[in-house]
Amino acid sequence: MSRADELRDRIREMVGEYYREAFPARSFVPGSSLVPVSGRVFDEQELELLVDSSLDFWLTTGRFAEQFEREFAKFAGVREAVLVNSGSSANLLALTALTSENLGERQLKPGDEVITLAAGFPTTVNPIVQNGLVPVFVDVHIPTFNVDVSYLDAALSDRTRAIIFAHTLGNPFDLDAVTSFAKKHGLWLIEDCCDALGATYRGQKVGTFGDLATFSFYPAHHITMGEGGCVLTNHPRLRTLVESFRDWGRDCWCAPGKENTCGKRFDWRLGALPHGYDHKYIYSHIGYNLKATDMQAAVGVAQLKKLPAFIAARKKNYAALREGLAGAQNHFVLPEATPNSDPSWFGFPLLVREDAPFSRKNVVQYLDSKKIQTRQLFGGNLLRQPAYKNIRHRVIGDLKNSDRVMSQAFWIGVYPGLTGEMIEYMSETLGSMVSKGVHADAARN
């Protein structure tokens, strides 16, 4: 062992000591301690690998990124995984890959239509607009908060080429109906699994049903890299396209620091370039640089080891909230898992009923006063958002439920950092509000 290796081991030991001093367990005091909706759950292993990767000073994708891609693909049950810098970038790359001329007749072209949800997160929809495609918005089903598949036939036109839906808050959408529809009409299917890592449908993991799937590793998600995301596929051809758009649009597929993987680096003839132009600088797509760093990937490698326990904790917390809030159903619509699914819950959605004595605003303000964090169900009806007022699009139906989500829905946390005490406190606080018949004015205090 070299002197440098010895020092590296000592540094890792000291990092473990630092973690235990810097991040001690804290007791929970109801009404005083914050109950977050989400957050990082980590220990010394993440810090040790993060520092270990920094000592390599290999600041782009490297050995930890390769390890993460390999291990994440194995966990998800797919052939190919492409690590990127965020879940939003993953969505952008998954859809943009389908615009490649290399796909021939199945290439998405400007003006083609993509069926998607009106109620959800912006960057599920944004890649459609950014690629000159036309989003076709359909409504959600309540209480699953997923796509209402009864609208699919009406959404179809002679320009429909693809579908992209998210598994809302970790609850899988109706994959029987959606995959059957996509197959029948020859449509690309992208599963946005950013909130649903580990969820299953008929015993099969989400992310394995579509042509492409996306994941996010933002701190709020099932595992974290701080920032980070991934595109999964079972098709090597699609992996190559995703990597090309991720890596500046280049034709070369060499990993950073590698060269001549193809064996003919100076023997290509592509486009109008002179024969022998360096393959590392031939660009077959108009791409980006959306790579993650090896330091992010190192954190992800440590997080993957905890993932089964994280998923189990989310399910346990959801079940406890579902039981604890059973008595509140006169005032709230409680969530329901999609039939045939086993969700890996991202959050616990609640929708205030129209005849409740309080509004969604009253409830979230009341919970905030009790130190319980809440979040809206992302963008609500995105067509009500200022960013989307002038986009080219089609709408199927009246989007009534999307408007209900926008006006009446919110969610509370189920992430693994929540203790049993916190879950019980949330249930008791909401239950007390309902049982006492709190009026709108009282809920503000």
C-alpha positions as CSV (number, residue, x, y, z in Angstrom):
1,M,0.0,0.0,0.0
2,S,1.4,3.4,-1.0
3,R,1.6,6.4,1.3
4,A,-1.3,8.0,-0.6
5,D,-3.5,4.9,-0.1
6,E,-2.7,5.0,3.7
7,L,-3.7,8.7,3.8
8,R,-6.9,8.0,1.9
9,D,-7.9,5.3,4.4
10,R,-7.2,7.7,7.3
11,I,-9.2,10.4,5.7
12,R,-12.2,8.0,5.3
13,E,-12.0,7.0,8.9
14,M,-11.9,10.7,10.0
15,V,-15.0,11.4,7.7
16,G,-16.9,8.7,9.7
17,E,-15.9,10.4,12.9
18,Y,-16.9,13.8,11.5
19,Y,-20.4,12.4,10.5
20,R,-21.1,11.2,14.0
21,E,-20.2,14.5,15.5
22,A,-21.8,16.8,12.9
23,F,-25.1,14.9,12.4
24,P,-26.3,13.6,15.7
25,A,-29.8,12.2,16.1
26,R,-32.3,14.9,17.3
27,S,-35.4,14.3,19.4
28,F,-38.8,15.2,18.1
29,V,-40.9,17.7,20.0
30,P,-44.5,17.9,18.6
31,G,-45.5,21.4,17.6
32,S,-41.9,22.6,17.9
33,S,-39.9,20.4,15.7
34,L,-40.4,20.6,11.9
35,V,-42.1,17.7,10.1
36,P,-40.6,18.0,6.6
37,V,-42.3,16.6,3.5
38,S,-39.0,15.2,2.3
39,G,-35.3,15.3,2.8
40,R,-31.9,13.6,2.7
41,V,-31.4,10.4,4.6
42,F,-27.8,9.4,4.8
43,D,-24.9,8.3,7.1
44,E,-21.2,8.2,7.0
45,Q,-21.1,5.9,4.0
46,E,-22.3,8.7,1.7
47,L,-19.8,11.1,3.1
48,E,-16.9,8.6,2.9
49,L,-17.6,7.8,-0.8
50,L,-18.1,11.5,-1.6
51,V,-14.8,12.4,-0.1
52,D,-13.1,9.3,-1.7
53,S,-14.3,10.4,-5.1
54,S,-13.1,14.0,-4.6
55,L,-9.6,12.7,-3.8
56,D,-9.5,11.2,-7.3
57,F,-10.1,14.7,-8.6
58,W,-11.9,13.2,-11.6
59,L,-14.6,15.8,-11.7
60,T,-16.7,14.5,-14.6
61,T,-18.3,11.0,-14.9
62,G,-15.9,8.2,-14.0
63,R,-15.6,5.0,-12.0
64,F,-18.5,5.8,-9.6
65,A,-20.8,6.8,-12.5
66,E,-20.0,3.5,-14.3
67,Q,-20.6,1.5,-11.1
68,F,-23.9,3.4,-10.4
69,E,-25.2,2.8,-13.9
70,R,-24.4,-0.9,-13.7
71,E,-26.0,-1.4,-10.3
72,F,-29.0,0.8,-10.9
73,A,-29.8,-1.0,-14.1
74,K,-29.6,-4.3,-12.3
75,F,-31.9,-3.1,-9.5
76,A,-34.5,-1.7,-12.0
77,G,-34.4,-4.8,-14.1
78,V,-33.3,-3.2,-17.4
79,R,-30.4,-3.6,-19.8
80,E,-29.2,0.0,-20.1
81,A,-28.9,3.0,-17.7
82,V,-27.6,6.4,-18.6
83,L,-26.7,8.7,-15.7
84,V,-27.5,12.4,-16.1
85,N,-27.5,15.5,-14.0
86,S,-31.3,15.7,-13.1
87,G,-34.6,14.0,-13.5
88,S,-35.7,17.0,-15.7
89,S,-32.7,16.4,-17.9
90,A,-33.6,12.7,-18.1
91,N,-37.1,13.6,-19.4
92,L,-35.5,16.0,-21.9
93,L,-33.1,13.4,-23.1
94,A,-35.6,10.6,-23.3
95,L,-38.0,12.5,-25.5
96,T,-35.3,14.3,-27.5
97,A,-33.7,10.9,-28.3
98,L,-36.9,10.1,-30.2
99,T,-36.3,13.0,-32.6
100,S,-33.1,11.4,-34.0
101,E,-33.1,10.8,-37.8
102,N,-31.5,7.4,-36.9
103,L,-35.0,6.2,-36.0
104,G,-36.3,6.5,-39.6
105,E,-40.0,6.4,-39.9
106,R,-40.5,6.5,-36.1
107,Q,-38.6,9.7,-35.7
108,L,-40.6,12.4,-33.9
109,K,-40.8,15.5,-36.0
110,P,-42.0,19.1,-35.3
111,G,-45.8,19.1,-35.2
112,D,-46.2,15.5,-34.1
113,E,-48.4,15.0,-31.0
114,V,-47.5,13.6,-27.6
115,I,-50.2,12.6,-25.2
116,T,-49.5,13.7,-21.6
117,L,-51.2,14.8,-18.3
118,A,-52.5,18.3,-17.7
119,A,-51.9,18.0,-13.9
120,G,-48.3,17.2,-12.9
121,F,-44.7,18.4,-12.9
122,P,-43.6,20.9,-15.6
123,T,-40.6,19.1,-16.9
124,T,-42.6,16.0,-17.8
125,V,-44.3,18.3,-20.4
126,N,-41.6,20.8,-21.2
127,P,-39.5,18.5,-23.5
128,I,-42.6,18.2,-25.7
129,V,-42.7,21.9,-26.2
130,Q,-38.9,22.4,-26.4
131,N,-38.8,19.9,-29.3
132,G,-41.5,21.6,-31.3
133,L,-44.0,18.9,-30.6
134,V,-47.6,19.3,-29.6
135,P,-48.7,18.2,-26.1
136,V,-52.2,16.7,-26.0
137,F,-53.5,17.1,-22.5
138,V,-55.8,14.6,-20.8
139,D,-57.3,14.6,-17.3
140,V,-56.4,12.8,-14.1
141,H,-58.4,10.2,-12.2
142,I,-59.2,10.8,-8.6
143,P,-58.3,9.3,-6.1
144,T,-55.3,7.7,-7.9
145,F,-54.2,11.1,-9.3
146,N,-53.0,9.3,-12.4
147,V,-54.1,9.5,-16.0
148,D,-57.8,8.8,-16.7
149,V,-57.3,6.2,-19.4
150,S,-60.9,6.7,-20.6
151,Y,-59.6,9.8,-22.5
152,L,-56.9,8.0,-24.5
153,D,-59.0,7.1,-27.5
154,A,-60.3,10.7,-27.8
155,A,-56.7,12.0,-27.6
156,L,-55.5,10.0,-30.6
157,S,-55.1,11.7,-33.9
158,D,-53.2,10.9,-37.1
159,R,-50.3,13.0,-35.7
160,T,-50.0,11.1,-32.4
161,R,-46.5,9.5,-32.1
162,A,-45.8,9.2,-28.4
163,I,-47.0,9.1,-24.8
164,I,-45.3,10.4,-21.6
165,F,-47.0,10.0,-18.2
166,A,-45.6,10.2,-14.7
167,H,-46.5,7.7,-12.0
168,T,-47.9,10.3,-9.7
169,L,-46.4,10.5,-6.2
170,G,-45.1,6.9,-6.6
171,N,-48.5,5.4,-7.6
172,P,-48.2,3.6,-10.9
173,F,-50.7,4.6,-13.6
174,D,-52.8,1.9,-15.4
175,L,-50.1,0.2,-17.3
176,D,-52.4,-2.4,-18.7
177,A,-54.4,0.2,-20.5
178,V,-51.6,2.5,-21.5
179,T,-49.2,-0.1,-22.8
180,S,-52.0,-1.8,-24.7
181,F,-52.9,1.5,-26.3
182,A,-49.3,2.4,-27.2
183,K,-48.7,-1.0,-28.7
184,K,-52.0,-1.0,-30.7
185,H,-51.2,2.4,-32.3
186,G,-47.4,2.0,-32.6
187,L,-46.6,4.8,-30.1
188,W,-43.4,5.4,-28.2
189,L,-44.0,5.2,-24.4
190,I,-41.9,7.1,-21.9
191,E,-42.5,6.4,-18.2
192,D,-41.7,9.3,-15.9
193,C,-40.7,7.4,-12.8
194,C,-39.0,10.3,-11.0
195,D,-41.4,9.9,-8.0
196,A,-41.8,6.1,-8.2
197,L,-38.6,4.3,-7.8
198,G,-39.3,0.8,-6.6
199,A,-43.1,0.8,-7.4
200,T,-44.5,-2.3,-9.1
201,Y,-47.4,-3.1,-11.3
202,R,-48.5,-6.8,-11.4
203,G,-45.2,-7.5,-9.7
204,Q,-43.1,-5.8,-12.4
205,K,-41.1,-2.7,-11.6
206,V,-42.1,0.6,-13.2
207,G,-39.6,1.8,-15.7
208,T,-39.6,-1.6,-17.4
209,F,-42.9,-1.2,-19.4
210,G,-42.1,1.7,-21.7
211,D,-39.5,2.2,-24.4
212,L,-37.7,4.7,-22.1
213,A,-38.0,5.6,-18.4
214,T,-36.7,8.4,-16.3
215,F,-35.7,8.8,-12.6
216,S,-34.7,11.7,-10.4
217,F,-32.2,11.7,-7.5
218,Y,-32.9,15.2,-6.1
219,P,-32.9,15.2,-2.3
220,A,-36.7,14.9,-2.1
221,H,-36.6,11.6,-4.0
222,H,-36.2,7.9,-3.1
223,I,-32.5,8.2,-3.3
224,T,-30.4,11.3,-3.6
225,M,-27.2,12.5,-5.3
226,G,-28.1,16.1,-4.5
227,E,-28.7,16.6,-8.1
228,G,-29.0,13.7,-10.5
229,G,-31.2,11.6,-12.7
230,C,-31.1,8.6,-15.0
231,V,-32.6,7.3,-18.3
232,L,-33.4,3.6,-18.5
233,T,-34.1,1.5,-21.6
234,N,-33.9,-2.1,-22.8
235,H,-32.9,-1.0,-26.3
236,P,-29.1,-0.4,-26.9
237,R,-29.9,1.7,-29.9
238,L,-31.9,4.1,-27.7
239,R,-29.2,4.2,-25.1
240,T,-26.7,5.3,-27.8
241,L,-29.0,8.1,-28.8
242,V,-29.6,9.3,-25.2
243,E,-25.9,9.3,-24.6
244,S,-25.3,11.3,-27.8
245,F,-27.7,14.0,-26.9
246,R,-26.3,14.0,-23.3
247,D,-22.7,14.3,-24.5
248,W,-22.9,17.4,-26.7
249,G,-24.6,15.5,-29.6
250,R,-21.4,13.8,-30.6
251,D,-21.3,10.6,-32.7
252,C,-18.4,9.2,-30.6
253,W,-19.4,6.9,-27.7
254,C,-16.0,6.9,-25.9
255,A,-16.3,7.4,-22.2
256,P,-14.5,10.5,-20.7
257,G,-10.8,10.0,-20.8
258,K,-11.1,7.2,-23.3
259,E,-10.4,7.2,-27.1
260,N,-10.6,5.1,-30.2
261,T,-13.2,2.7,-28.7
262,C,-14.6,2.2,-32.2
263,G,-11.1,1.2,-33.5
264,K,-11.2,3.7,-36.4
265,R,-11.1,7.1,-34.8
266,F,-9.5,8.7,-37.9
267,D,-11.2,6.6,-40.5
268,W,-14.8,7.9,-40.5
269,R,-16.7,9.7,-43.3
270,L,-19.8,11.4,-42.0
271,G,-21.8,14.3,-43.3
272,A,-19.8,16.7,-45.4
273,L,-16.7,16.4,-43.3
274,P,-13.4,15.3,-44.8
275,H,-12.6,11.6,-44.6
276,G,-10.7,10.9,-41.4
277,Y,-12.0,13.8,-39.3
278,D,-11.5,13.0,-35.6
279,H,-14.5,10.9,-34.5
280,K,-14.4,12.6,-31.1
281,Y,-15.4,15.8,-32.8
282,I,-18.1,14.6,-35.1
283,Y,-21.6,15.6,-34.1
284,S,-24.6,13.7,-35.3
285,H,-27.2,15.5,-33.1
286,I,-27.8,19.0,-31.7
287,G,-27.2,18.0,-28.1
288,Y,-26.2,19.2,-24.7
289,N,-23.8,18.5,-21.8
290,L,-26.0,16.9,-19.2
291,K,-23.6,14.6,-17.5
292,A,-23.4,14.1,-13.8
293,T,-20.2,14.3,-11.8
294,D,-18.5,11.3,-10.3
295,M,-18.9,12.9,-6.8
296,Q,-22.7,12.8,-7.3
297,A,-22.5,9.2,-8.5
298,A,-20.5,8.2,-5.4
299,V,-23.3,9.4,-3.2
300,G,-25.7,7.4,-5.3
301,V,-23.7,4.3,-5.0
302,A,-24.0,4.5,-1.2
303,Q,-27.7,5.3,-1.4
304,L,-28.4,2.3,-3.6
305,K,-27.5,0.0,-0.7
306,K,-30.2,1.6,1.4
307,L,-32.9,1.7,-1.3
308,P,-34.8,-1.4,-0.3
309,A,-35.1,-0.1,3.3
310,F,-36.1,3.4,2.0
311,I,-38.9,1.9,-0.1
312,A,-40.1,-0.2,2.8
313,A,-40.2,2.9,5.1
314,R,-42.2,4.9,2.6
315,K,-44.8,2.1,2.3
316,K,-44.9,1.8,6.1
317,N,-45.4,5.5,6.6
318,Y,-48.1,5.7,4.0
319,A,-50.0,2.8,5.5
320,A,-49.8,4.4,9.0
321,L,-51.2,7.7,7.6
322,R,-53.9,5.9,5.7
323,E,-55.0,4.2,8.8
324,G,-54.6,7.3,11.0
325,L,-56.7,9.5,8.6
326,A,-59.5,7.0,7.9
327,G,-61.8,9.1,10.1
328,A,-61.2,12.2,8.0
329,Q,-62.8,11.0,4.8
330,N,-65.9,13.2,5.2
331,H,-63.7,16.2,4.5
332,F,-60.8,14.7,2.5
333,V,-60.5,12.4,-0.5
334,L,-57.8,10.0,0.6
335,P,-55.5,8.4,-2.0
336,E,-55.9,5.0,-3.5
337,A,-53.4,2.7,-5.1
338,T,-54.1,1.9,-8.8
339,P,-55.5,-1.6,-9.1
340,N,-52.8,-4.3,-9.6
341,S,-50.1,-1.9,-8.3
342,D,-47.8,-1.7,-5.2
343,P,-46.8,1.9,-5.0
344,S,-43.5,3.2,-3.7
345,W,-45.1,6.4,-2.3
346,F,-43.4,9.7,-2.8
347,G,-46.0,11.6,-0.7
348,F,-49.5,11.2,0.7
349,P,-52.0,13.2,-1.3
350,L,-55.1,14.7,0.1
351,L,-57.9,16.5,-1.7
352,V,-60.2,18.8,0.3
353,R,-63.9,18.0,-0.5
354,E,-66.1,20.7,-1.9
355,D,-68.4,20.6,1.1
356,A,-65.7,20.7,3.7
357,P,-65.9,23.6,6.2
358,F,-62.4,24.8,5.1
359,S,-60.4,25.3,2.0
360,R,-57.1,23.8,0.9
361,K,-55.4,27.1,1.8
362,N,-56.9,27.0,5.3
363,V,-55.6,23.5,5.9
364,V,-52.1,24.1,4.7
365,Q,-51.8,27.3,6.7
366,Y,-53.0,25.5,9.7
367,L,-50.6,22.6,9.3
368,D,-47.8,25.1,8.7
369,S,-48.6,26.7,12.0
370,K,-48.2,23.3,13.6
371,K,-44.7,22.9,11.9
372,I,-46.1,20.3,9.4
373,Q,-44.8,21.0,5.9
374,T,-47.1,20.5,2.9
375,R,-46.7,20.8,-0.9
376,Q,-49.1,21.4,-3.7
377,L,-49.5,18.6,-6.2
378,F,-46.8,20.2,-8.3
379,G,-48.1,22.6,-11.0
380,G,-51.7,21.7,-10.7
381,N,-53.4,22.2,-14.1
382,L,-50.4,23.3,-16.0
383,L,-52.5,25.1,-18.6
384,R,-53.4,27.6,-15.8
385,Q,-49.7,28.4,-15.3
386,P,-48.3,31.5,-16.9
387,A,-45.5,29.7,-18.8
388,Y,-48.0,27.7,-20.8
389,K,-50.6,30.3,-21.9
390,N,-49.3,30.6,-25.4
391,I,-48.0,27.1,-26.2
392,R,-49.5,25.1,-29.1
393,H,-51.5,22.2,-27.7
394,R,-54.7,20.2,-27.7
395,V,-57.0,19.5,-24.8
396,I,-59.3,16.5,-24.4
397,G,-62.4,17.2,-22.2
398,D,-62.8,19.9,-19.7
399,L,-59.9,18.9,-17.4
400,K,-62.3,19.2,-14.4
401,N,-60.2,16.9,-12.2
402,S,-57.0,18.8,-13.1
403,D,-58.7,21.9,-11.9
404,R,-59.7,20.2,-8.7
405,V,-56.1,19.1,-8.1
406,M,-55.0,22.7,-8.7
407,S,-57.6,24.2,-6.2
408,Q,-58.1,21.5,-3.6
409,A,-55.1,19.0,-3.4
410,F,-51.9,19.0,-1.4
411,W,-49.6,16.3,0.0
412,I,-47.7,15.5,3.1
413,G,-44.5,13.5,3.6
414,V,-43.9,9.8,3.9
415,Y,-40.1,9.9,3.4
416,P,-37.8,7.6,5.5
417,G,-36.6,10.4,7.7
418,L,-40.0,10.7,9.3
419,T,-40.3,8.8,12.6
420,G,-43.4,7.1,14.0
421,E,-43.9,10.0,16.3
422,M,-44.0,12.4,13.4
423,I,-46.5,10.3,11.4
424,E,-48.7,10.0,14.5
425,Y,-48.5,13.8,15.1
426,M,-49.6,14.5,11.5
427,S,-52.5,12.1,11.8
428,E,-53.6,13.5,15.1
429,T,-53.3,17.1,14.0
430,L,-55.4,16.6,10.9
431,G,-57.8,14.4,12.7
432,S,-58.3,16.9,15.5
433,M,-58.9,19.6,12.9
434,V,-61.7,17.5,11.4
435,S,-63.2,16.2,14.6
436,K,-63.5,19.6,16.1
437,G,-65.3,20.9,13.0
438,V,-62.7,23.7,12.6
439,H,-64.2,26.5,10.5
440,A,-62.3,28.4,7.8
441,D,-61.6,31.3,10.1
442,A,-60.3,29.1,12.9
443,A,-58.1,27.1,10.6
444,R,-56.1,30.3,9.9
445,N,-55.0,30.4,13.5
